[in-house]
Every structure is written in structure tokens, then in C-alpha cells.
Amino acid sequence: MITRSQMSRALRRYRLTGPSDAVPIVAALACGPSADSTGVDLVIVDRRGRLMALVNLVDADEAQVPELASIVAEGVPRPRWGLLVVSRRPEVPDDIPELELAWEEACTAARRHRLVLLDWIVVAAGRFAFSVAEFTPSRPAWSMGLDAAGRTAGSFRR
């Protein structure tokens, strides 16, 4: 089994430039050591999409995502860094209105500090995944201003 530190080292060379780049990261988090537990993972990238930190919060609850986004936003060294939220739950939810509200609150908190909230992916039952942001007025912010080679063509855009 791969450890968190091994995964973190491998992902350091990885660039997160769009939703398709998030698939391997979400899959690794869904299959990792904490896959059977409920928790929240935060993937922090710089404005060029390079992985800066992977934070695994095993005891965190999805309701805490706005607060976590605010804490990350206050702590990033430069504006316009990106945050991908991945949460795990044991069952597939029927409806997600509380998550949609939490996403909107997290977007508001992130915008205050110029952090770009890229997306919030929920992995349910270890094999189903969906984007919370797809169902809200504040859409996923994958338009990062990067070209195909990962060079900055601008900066994160909202």
C-alpha cells in the first residue's frame, strides 16, 4: 500500500491544470489509507498548478469546509493559489443541499483572501465521485490561465 508521504512526493511533480488532472489525485485519495473513513482532504496548488500541499484531515466534517477554506486562504503566501477539496463519506447521498450551501460559504471565504476554490469532489462509498460545485451558482473555477505545457498564460481566473 502506498503511504501518504510516498503519494505526496509523487504528486509534487504533478500539475493540476484542469478537471481531468484532478482524476488521479481524487482516485489516489479515494483508495488511500483513509479511504474507509469520513474526512476531508485539501489539495493546495500554486498559480501554475504545482502541488504545494496535501492535507489529510481525518476528523474533519464536510460542514467545516468553509472554515477550512478560510484558514487556508489566510495562510497561503501569495494570492490566487488554488484549493481543491476532496471529502470522503461511506454512503452515496440522496441530496446535497447542505454541501451546496457550504460550497457557497467556502467560495465567499476564499474570495476575501484571493484564494481560488477550484472544486469540491465528494467520494462516496469508495467508488462514486461527484462535484458539489456543479450544482451551485458558484461554478468550479478550473479556468486557471495555463496553456497545455503548464506555462502561465495569465493567472487563476474566476
Long-range contacts (C-beta under 8 A, 24 or more apart in sequence): 1-33, 2-28, 2-32, 3-33, 4-32, 4-33, 4-54, 4-56, 7-32, 7-54, 8-51, 8-54, 11-51, 11-54, 12-50, 12-51, 14-50, 14-51, 15-48, 15-49, 15-50, 15-51, 15-146, 15-150, 16-43, 16-45, 16-49, 16-50, 16-51, 16-82, 16-84, 16-118, 17-49, 17-144, 17-146, 17-150, 18-142, 18-144, 19-119, 19-140, 19-142, 21-49, 22-84, 22-118, 22-119, 22-121, 25-84, 25-86, 26-86, 26-121, 26-123, 26-129, 29-56, 29-86, 29-88, 29-123, 30-86, 30-88, 30-123, 30-126, 30-127, 30-129, 31-126, 34-58, 34-88, 35-88, 35-123, 35-126, 36-90, 36-126, 37-88, 38-87, 38-88, 38-89, 38-90, 39-87, 39-88, 40-64, 40-65, 40-68, 40-85, 40-86, 40-87, 40-88, 41-85, 41-86, 41-87, 41-88, 42-68, 42-72, 42-83, 42-84, 42-85, 42-86, 43-83, 43-84, 43-85, 43-86, 44-72, 44-76, 44-81, 44-82, 44-83, 45-81, 45-82, 45-83, 45-84, 45-118, 46-78, 46-81, 46-82, 47-78, 47-80, 47-81, 47-82, 47-144, 47-152, 47-155, 47-156, 48-146, 48-150, 48-151, 48-152, 49-82, 49-144, 49-146, 49-150, 52-81, 62-87, 62-89, 62-98, 62-99, 62-102, 62-122, 63-98, 63-102, 65-102, 65-103, 65-106, 65-120, 66-102, 66-105, 66-106, 66-108, 66-109, 67-109, 68-106, 69-106, 69-107, 69-109, 69-110, 69-115, 69-117, 70-106, 70-109, 70-110, 70-112, 70-113, 72-110, 72-115, 73-109, 73-110, 73-112, 73-113, 73-114, 73-115, 74-113, 76-113, 76-115, 79-113, 79-114, 79-115, 80-114, 80-115, 80-116, 80-155, 80-156, 81-115, 81-116, 81-156, 82-115, 82-116, 82-117, 82-118, 82-141, 82-144, 82-156, 83-110, 83-115, 83-116, 83-117, 83-118, 84-118, 84-119, 84-120, 84-121, 85-117, 85-119, 85-120, 85-121, 86-120, 86-121, 86-122, 86-123, 87-120, 87-121, 87-122, 87-123, 88-122, 88-123, 88-124, 88-126, 89-122, 89-123, 89-124, 89-125, 90-124, 90-125, 91-124, 91-125, 92-124, 92-125, 92-128, 93-122, 93-124, 96-122, 96-132, 96-135, 99-132, 100-132, 100-135, 100-136, 102-132, 103-132, 103-133, 103-136, 103-138, 104-136, 104-137, 104-138, 107-138, 111-158, 116-141, 116-144, 116-156, 116-158, 117-141, 118-142, 118-144
